[in-house]
Amino acid sequence: MEAGHPSPDSSNEECTVLEALSGLACHTHTGKVTELYCSGCEVCVCEVCALGEHADHPTGPLLAALGTHRDGLQERLTAAQNRLPQISEALVSLREILQQLTNQRALIEEDIHISFEELHKTLDVRKSVLLMELEVTYGLKQKVLQAQLDTLLHGQGGIVDTCTQTEKALSGEARAASLQAERGLGERLRDLASQGLPFQAEENDQLDLLMETEGLRKSIHKLGTIITTSAVASQSEASGVGLEQCIVGLPACVTIMTRDKAGGPCRSGNAILSAEVCTPDGSVADGEILDYKNGTYDFVYTVNKEGEFSLALRLYDQHIKGSPFRLRVTRSPDPESPPTTTGAKRRGKSPGSKKKGSRRTGSALGTPRRKENPIEDDLIFRIGTKGRNKGEFTNLQGVSASSNGRILIADSNNQCVQIFSNEGEFNSRFGVRGRSPGQLQRPTGVAVHPNGDIIIADYDNKWVSIFSSEGKYKAKLGSGRLMGPKGVSVDQNGHVIVVDNKACTVFIFQPTGKLVSKFGSRGNGDKQFAGVHPRGRAAAEVWI
């Protein structure tokens, strides 16, 4: 029997297939049927082809090649179909977020209309500005979510259509004539099964309105703010010893860093976070979330029993990276781990904080303890609460002390500097919002010159202002050189040292405004910086 011809003992199945292939003639050799398959060239050949131009190529029965091909096709079909439940789940989540975003937009739009209807006609201009800001903010978020939704729908449709065609092909009889088409289906299924699809939401559904009516006559042109963040749960992270263990009855702290869809850190607060420590009996331990308004948050909690627990951290009702965490609570500290109460002691809120500094004898969370280490930090008192009145702060950015017993605090959002005694008593405040010399737009740093002058770094005005000890404007320096001054200090020679956050450069000026020297640039090498971001708080704390 010549090579390539079936023997008389071939199975009925093989005979049936060969009969089906009998009409597939070889394009090269007239009268010959392609009953063989060249795996090197991936083409069907006849026996003459196999002995001729394909003599050195691996060839075999076409029936076996068809079986192998179909097995691979089935595997790719299964892999592609396994993606469908994942896509469906992502679509449900995205549709829910998009609907919530739309609902929030509608509710806030209604609030804006109601608020402005109660005001004078002079508010109409600001009303239009706010509505436009809402539309822009909503549009940006909606565009991201809709684009992600369209991508998933397109991917889903491609998989469904290709799977349907493949299933139809597989349900029919194997024919060499359909081999090329089935190979194309296999390649499409492979690509669809491995294509990258955006399963995690790349935006959130937050749209809030901050509406303030206090001092309306003086600030009507800046009334109202649309609040949102770009934070997403899939990129946000948590750190701190409190993620893994804590001690019974002692406060532990976890720090959450919110990030956007690209993994970049968020620089604003107001994200909707929730945290809970679930005990074995299903109860939830006490805890509190502190928002530092710069994209970072602390979760301070206390567990009153030992054992294994679950710590869940959610951003917009979605678990952040690694959540839920396994938490081990013990009666005594792990000798191989650092204490868990340090972060909580420094960041916990003091109960009963007043405008006047309130002295304390224990830790920042009120846990009395004996001070065994004489150089260990301990809180003496806190100054201020959240607000816009005298002795209150909304975004505390800089603090300094003078030689005559005064504490000076720069409040960025209140556009002022407030002065307190060393006992925490409020003395005075000065500062008028604006972009003219003598006005403050975003004070982020404060220092006191040996001659008593008060020196203020103004981030948005891009200069440093100098005031007398009574708060009278005297001069400015650095205008035209500074891009974003964030911190300021004075050396022993009376030179003004300014940290420029945007330029990543340190400038040294004489009080007259003459530049003495500068150094630094953006980067990670020697004499390079990546920027300085002081943490804002609603209260100042004094430590020893």
HELIX and SHEET records of a PDB file:
HELIX    1   1 ASN A   12  LEU A   21  1                                  10    
HELIX    2   2 GLU A   47  LEU A   51  1                                   5    
HELIX    3   3 LEU A   62  GLU A  117  1                                  56    
HELIX    4   4 LYS A  121  LEU A  123  5                                   3    
HELIX    5   5 ASP A  124  SER A  171  1                                  48    
HELIX    6   6 ALA A  176  SER A  178  5                                   3    
HELIX    7   7 LEU A  179  SER A  194  1                                  16    
HELIX    8   8 LEU A  216  SER A  219  1                                   4    
HELIX    9   9 ILE A  220  LYS A  222  5                                   3    
HELIX   10  10 VAL A  241  LEU A  243  5                                   3    
HELIX   11  11 THR A  342  ARG A  347  1                                   6    
SHEET    1   A 3 VAL A  43  VAL A  45  0                                        
SHEET    2   A 3 LEU A  36  CYS A  38 -1                                        
SHEET    3   A 3 THR A  59  PRO A  61 -1                                        
SHEET    1   B 2 ASP A 208  LEU A 210  0                                        
SHEET    2   B 2 THR A 225  ILE A 227 -1                                        
SHEET    1   C 4 VAL A 232  SER A 239  0                                        
SHEET    2   C 4 ALA A 252  ARG A 259 -1                                        
SHEET    3   C 4 THR A 296  THR A 302 -1                                        
SHEET    4   C 4 ASP A 286  ASP A 291 -1                                        
SHEET    1   D 4 GLN A 245  ILE A 247  0                                        
SHEET    2   D 4 PHE A 325  THR A 330  1                                        
SHEET    3   D 4 GLY A 307  LEU A 315 -1                                        
SHEET    4   D 4 LEU A 273  CYS A 278 -1                                        
SHEET    1   E 4 GLN A 245  ILE A 247  0                                        
SHEET    2   E 4 PHE A 325  THR A 330  1                                        
SHEET    3   E 4 GLY A 307  LEU A 315 -1                                        
SHEET    4   E 4 GLN A 318  HIS A 319 -1                                        
SHEET    1   F 3 SER A 358  ARG A 359  0                                        
SHEET    2   F 3 LEU A 379  ILE A 383 -1                                        
SHEET    3   F 3 ALA A 540  TRP A 543 -1                                        
SHEET    1   G 2 THR A 385  LYS A 386  0                                        
SHEET    2   G 2 GLU A 392  PHE A 393  1                                        
SHEET    1   H 4 LEU A 396  ALA A 401  0                                        
SHEET    2   H 4 ARG A 406  ASP A 411 -1                                        
SHEET    3   H 4 CYS A 416  SER A 421 -1                                        
SHEET    4   H 4 PHE A 426  PHE A 430 -1                                        
SHEET    1   I 4 PRO A 443  VAL A 448  0                                        
SHEET    2   I 4 ILE A 454  ASP A 458 -1                                        
SHEET    3   I 4 TRP A 463  PHE A 467 -1                                        
SHEET    4   I 4 TYR A 473  LEU A 477 -1                                        
SHEET    1   J 4 PRO A 485  VAL A 490  0                                        
SHEET    2   J 4 VAL A 496  ASP A 500 -1                                        
SHEET    3   J 4 THR A 505  PHE A 509 -1                                        
SHEET    4   J 4 LEU A 515  PHE A 519 -1                                        
SHEET    1   K 2 SER A 521  ARG A 522  0                                        
SHEET    2   K 2 GLN A 528  PHE A 529  1                                        
END                                                                             
